[in-house]
Amino acid sequence: MSEWIGMLDAHDITPNVDMLTGMSPDETEAMMNERNPFNHDGSRESVTDRTEQRFDGMDVDELRRDADDNATIPEW
């Protein structure tokens, strides 16, 4: 994750928290979608739509149970 953030920062495209402060929800949504530097062709969908598409067809409760069943706690 830090490498990813570093690359964004190196190209001056990291979101600026100060810039987002005080924005209306519509402006914030636009920043994450329409005005986002990754929206090269103007077809970037909303955060909500992209998240729903990623989880479409997944049984999240089953995934959570499976992760819990297979989690190991290190012995110190």
Sequence and secondary structure as in RCSB ss.txt:
>XXXX:A:sequence
MSEWIGMLDAHDITPNVDMLTGMSPDETEAMMNERNPFNHDGSRESVTDRTEQRFDGMDVDELRRDADDNATIPE
W
>XXXX:A:secstr
 HHHHHHHHHTT S  HHHHTT  HHHHHHHHTTT TT SSS    HHHHHHHHHTT  HHHHHHHHHHH     
 
